[in-house]
Amino acid sequence: MQFSHVSAETGQWIIDACATADPLTVTSQVPVGYERYVRILHPALDENDQQVTWATVAASRHHILTAADLFETVAGLDAQGNPVSDDAWVDTDLPLDELPSNLWAQLAKILIHASGRQNFIAGLWAGYAFIEGGERIQIELEPDPSLSEEQNAAAYAAALAEAQKPAFSEEDLSQGALELGGGYRNFHLFEVDAEFLANPLWARTSEGEQRQRPSLAFAADRSWMLSTEPYDDCTIVGGSAELIDAILRDPNLEAIEVGEFTRIGHSN
């Protein structure tokens, strides 16, 4: 499994291609020009942490799911997850803001198969605190009753210092982040192999393994691109008709085809 930082310039083509796109359309995330596009819906979790599909929620309310729907529309909720209709779906939280690992692995398998023997560029959202460490990271540490107050204070200080270490070096961070605009849309880019794409591991920190799914990814030849906006409820892929058909056929992925100019959140 291999990955290495690359310059933000590697993603400049995305900025150039999306510069004039309507910010509410699919092509504000995945550039215009791909043969077809698909939206992969992130499941919600019920009280037992079991995945719940949007189709299940829609059927419970006799709602016809459309390509532009937000989960809140499907479930009869407001943006904060509060019911706004008598039949609102309240048995789950709002959908995950990334594909769960089992569904990501399935999607990656399809993308890798479509790509042949080439590497990929993967983007990690720059907002994760572990990347640069520092004071954004705070910890809790139960005092050891066998130690004095001074010893416990020293143990806490040592543990905090370890937790606040940056996961990436200054040299890596100097590559800069790809700035797609809109405040949160900043990503560190990496060249990765197929094994890493399928099962990413960005760092091992005092908080454990950091296995966030890429927020954007594309094949080295740009034959497909994937985007998951921060805090969003879906992942969008643009690519060939064959690739999109493979995603739509997969029974594990809840996917719905969209057009270049579908306005997410503005149902027809």
C-alpha positions as CSV (number, residue, x, y, z in Angstrom):
1,M,0.0,0.0,0.0
2,Q,1.6,3.2,-1.1
3,F,0.7,6.9,-0.9
4,S,2.7,10.1,-1.2
5,H,1.9,13.8,-1.1
6,V,1.6,15.7,-4.3
7,S,1.3,19.4,-5.1
8,A,-2.0,21.1,-5.1
9,E,-1.3,21.9,-8.7
10,T,-2.2,18.3,-9.5
11,G,-5.8,19.3,-9.0
12,Q,-5.7,22.6,-10.7
13,W,-7.6,21.1,-13.7
14,I,-10.7,20.7,-11.4
15,I,-10.6,24.4,-10.4
16,D,-10.3,25.4,-14.1
17,A,-13.1,23.1,-15.2
18,C,-15.6,24.0,-12.4
19,A,-14.9,27.8,-12.4
20,T,-18.0,28.8,-14.2
21,A,-20.4,26.1,-13.0
22,D,-23.6,26.9,-11.1
23,P,-22.6,26.1,-7.5
24,L,-25.7,24.0,-6.9
25,T,-25.2,21.7,-9.9
26,V,-23.3,18.4,-10.2
27,T,-20.7,20.0,-12.3
28,S,-19.6,22.4,-9.5
29,Q,-18.1,19.3,-7.9
30,V,-17.3,17.0,-10.8
31,P,-16.3,18.8,-14.0
32,V,-18.4,18.9,-17.1
33,G,-17.5,16.6,-19.9
34,Y,-17.9,13.1,-18.5
35,E,-20.2,10.7,-20.4
36,R,-22.5,10.1,-17.4
37,Y,-22.8,10.9,-13.7
38,V,-24.1,9.1,-10.7
39,R,-25.0,10.1,-7.1
40,I,-24.3,7.4,-4.4
41,L,-26.5,8.0,-1.4
42,H,-24.9,7.7,2.1
43,P,-27.0,5.5,4.4
44,A,-28.3,6.7,7.7
45,L,-27.8,4.6,10.9
46,D,-30.6,3.4,13.1
47,E,-30.4,3.1,16.9
48,N,-28.6,-0.2,16.5
49,D,-26.0,1.3,14.1
50,Q,-27.5,-0.6,11.2
51,Q,-27.5,1.0,7.8
52,V,-30.8,2.4,6.5
53,T,-31.3,3.2,2.8
54,W,-33.0,6.3,1.5
55,A,-35.4,4.0,-0.4
56,T,-36.6,2.5,2.9
57,V,-37.2,6.0,4.3
58,A,-39.0,7.1,1.1
59,A,-41.2,4.0,1.0
60,S,-42.3,4.7,4.6
61,R,-43.7,8.1,3.6
62,H,-44.8,7.2,0.0
63,H,-42.2,9.6,-1.3
64,I,-41.0,9.2,-4.8
65,L,-37.2,9.5,-4.6
66,T,-35.7,11.9,-7.2
67,A,-32.1,12.5,-8.3
68,A,-32.0,15.9,-6.7
69,D,-33.5,15.1,-3.3
70,L,-31.8,15.8,-0.1
71,F,-32.3,13.2,2.7
72,E,-34.2,15.8,4.7
73,T,-36.8,16.1,1.9
74,V,-37.1,12.3,1.7
75,A,-37.5,12.0,5.5
76,G,-39.7,15.0,6.1
77,L,-37.1,16.7,8.3
78,D,-35.5,20.2,8.4
79,A,-31.8,20.7,8.0
80,Q,-31.2,20.1,11.7
81,G,-33.0,16.7,11.6
82,N,-36.2,18.0,13.2
83,P,-39.6,16.7,11.9
84,V,-41.6,19.1,9.8
85,S,-44.4,16.7,8.8
86,D,-46.6,14.3,10.8
87,D,-45.2,11.3,8.9
88,A,-41.5,12.3,9.2
89,W,-39.0,9.5,9.5
90,V,-37.4,9.8,13.0
91,D,-35.9,6.3,13.4
92,T,-32.4,7.3,12.3
93,D,-29.9,10.1,12.5
94,L,-29.1,12.1,9.3
95,P,-27.0,10.2,6.8
96,L,-23.3,9.7,7.3
97,D,-21.0,12.4,5.8
98,E,-18.9,9.8,4.0
99,L,-19.6,6.3,2.7
100,P,-19.2,3.7,5.4
101,S,-16.1,1.5,4.9
102,N,-17.9,-1.5,3.5
103,L,-19.6,0.6,0.8
104,W,-16.4,2.5,0.1
105,A,-14.5,-0.7,-0.5
106,Q,-17.2,-1.9,-2.9
107,L,-17.2,1.4,-4.8
108,A,-13.4,1.4,-4.9
109,K,-13.4,-2.1,-6.4
110,I,-15.6,-0.9,-9.3
111,L,-13.4,2.2,-9.8
112,I,-10.2,0.2,-9.7
113,H,-11.5,-2.4,-12.1
114,A,-12.5,0.3,-14.6
115,S,-9.0,1.9,-14.4
116,G,-6.6,-0.8,-15.4
117,R,-3.1,-0.7,-14.0
118,Q,-2.7,3.0,-13.0
119,N,-2.4,5.0,-9.9
120,F,-4.9,7.5,-8.5
121,I,-5.0,10.9,-6.9
122,A,-6.9,11.1,-3.6
123,G,-7.9,14.2,-1.7
124,L,-8.1,14.3,2.1
125,W,-10.1,17.1,3.6
126,A,-7.7,19.6,5.2
127,G,-10.1,20.2,8.1
128,Y,-9.2,17.1,10.0
129,A,-7.4,18.2,13.2
130,F,-4.9,15.3,13.2
131,I,-3.2,16.6,10.0
132,E,-1.6,19.6,11.6
133,G,-2.1,18.7,15.3
134,G,-1.9,21.5,17.8
135,E,-4.3,23.0,20.2
136,R,-7.4,21.9,18.3
137,I,-6.7,18.4,19.7
138,Q,-7.6,18.0,23.4
139,I,-7.8,14.8,25.4
140,E,-9.2,13.4,28.6
141,L,-7.0,11.2,30.9
142,E,-8.3,9.7,34.1
143,P,-5.9,10.4,37.0
144,D,-4.0,7.4,38.3
145,P,-4.8,7.1,42.0
146,S,-1.4,5.5,42.6
147,L,0.3,8.7,41.4
148,S,0.7,12.1,43.1
149,E,-1.1,15.2,41.7
150,E,2.2,16.4,40.2
151,Q,2.8,13.0,38.6
152,N,-0.7,12.9,37.1
153,A,-0.2,16.4,35.8
154,A,3.0,15.4,34.1
155,A,1.4,12.3,32.6
156,Y,-1.4,14.3,31.2
157,A,1.0,16.9,29.7
158,A,3.0,14.1,28.0
159,A,-0.1,12.4,26.6
160,L,-1.4,15.8,25.3
161,A,1.9,16.6,23.7
162,E,1.8,13.2,21.9
163,A,-1.8,13.7,20.8
164,Q,-1.0,17.2,19.4
165,K,1.8,16.1,17.2
166,P,1.1,16.7,13.5
167,A,0.5,13.6,11.4
168,F,2.2,15.1,8.4
169,S,5.6,16.7,8.2
170,E,6.2,20.4,7.4
171,E,7.7,19.3,4.1
172,D,4.5,17.4,3.2
173,L,2.2,20.3,4.3
174,S,4.3,22.7,2.2
175,Q,2.8,21.1,-0.9
176,G,-0.3,23.2,-0.1
177,A,-3.9,22.3,-0.2
178,L,-6.2,22.3,-3.2
179,E,-8.6,25.3,-2.7
180,L,-11.9,24.7,-4.4
181,G,-13.6,27.6,-2.5
182,G,-16.6,27.8,-0.3
183,G,-14.7,27.7,3.0
184,Y,-14.5,23.9,3.7
185,R,-13.5,22.8,0.3
186,N,-9.7,22.4,0.9
187,F,-7.9,19.1,0.3
188,H,-4.5,17.7,0.6
189,L,-3.7,15.6,-2.4
190,F,-1.9,12.3,-2.6
191,E,-0.8,9.8,-5.3
192,V,-2.1,6.4,-4.1
193,D,-2.2,2.9,-5.4
194,A,-5.2,0.6,-5.7
195,E,-4.7,-1.0,-2.4
196,F,-4.6,2.3,-0.6
197,L,-7.7,3.6,-2.5
198,A,-9.7,0.6,-1.4
199,N,-8.6,0.8,2.2
200,P,-7.1,4.2,3.1
201,L,-4.9,4.7,6.1
202,W,-3.6,8.2,6.3
203,A,-1.9,8.0,9.7
204,R,-1.6,6.3,13.0
205,T,-2.1,8.7,15.9
206,S,-2.6,8.5,19.6
207,E,-6.3,8.4,18.8
208,G,-5.9,5.4,16.6
209,E,-5.9,4.8,12.9
210,Q,-7.1,7.6,10.7
211,R,-9.1,5.9,7.9
212,Q,-11.3,8.7,6.5
213,R,-12.5,8.1,3.0
214,P,-11.1,10.4,0.3
215,S,-13.2,13.5,-0.2
216,L,-12.2,13.5,-3.9
217,A,-10.4,11.1,-6.1
218,F,-9.6,10.6,-9.8
219,A,-7.8,8.2,-12.0
220,A,-4.4,9.4,-13.1
221,D,-5.8,9.7,-16.7
222,R,-8.8,11.6,-15.4
223,S,-11.1,9.0,-16.9
224,W,-13.3,9.3,-13.8
225,M,-13.6,11.6,-10.8
226,L,-15.3,11.3,-7.5
227,S,-16.4,14.0,-5.0
228,T,-17.8,13.9,-1.5
229,E,-18.4,17.5,-0.3
230,P,-17.6,18.0,3.5
231,Y,-20.7,17.3,5.6
232,D,-22.7,16.1,2.5
233,D,-25.1,13.2,2.2
234,C,-23.9,11.7,-1.0
235,T,-20.9,10.9,-3.2
236,I,-20.9,11.9,-6.9
237,V,-18.9,10.1,-9.6
238,G,-18.5,11.2,-13.2
239,G,-17.1,8.7,-15.8
240,S,-17.8,6.5,-18.8
241,A,-21.2,5.0,-19.4
242,E,-19.7,1.5,-18.6
243,L,-18.4,2.7,-15.2
244,I,-21.7,4.4,-14.3
245,D,-23.7,1.3,-15.3
246,A,-21.4,-0.8,-13.1
247,I,-22.1,1.4,-10.1
248,L,-25.9,1.5,-10.8
249,R,-26.0,-2.3,-11.0
250,D,-24.2,-2.9,-7.8
251,P,-26.8,-4.1,-5.2
252,N,-24.8,-2.9,-2.3
253,L,-24.7,0.7,-3.4
254,E,-27.8,2.9,-3.4
255,A,-27.1,5.0,-6.5
256,I,-29.2,7.2,-8.7
257,E,-28.2,8.7,-12.0
258,V,-27.9,12.5,-12.3
259,G,-27.2,14.9,-15.1
260,E,-24.5,17.4,-15.5
261,F,-26.8,20.2,-14.4
262,T,-28.9,18.4,-11.8
263,R,-29.3,20.9,-8.9
264,I,-28.9,18.9,-5.7
265,G,-31.5,20.0,-3.2
266,H,-33.9,21.4,-5.8
267,S,-36.2,18.5,-6.7
268,N,-38.1,18.8,-9.9
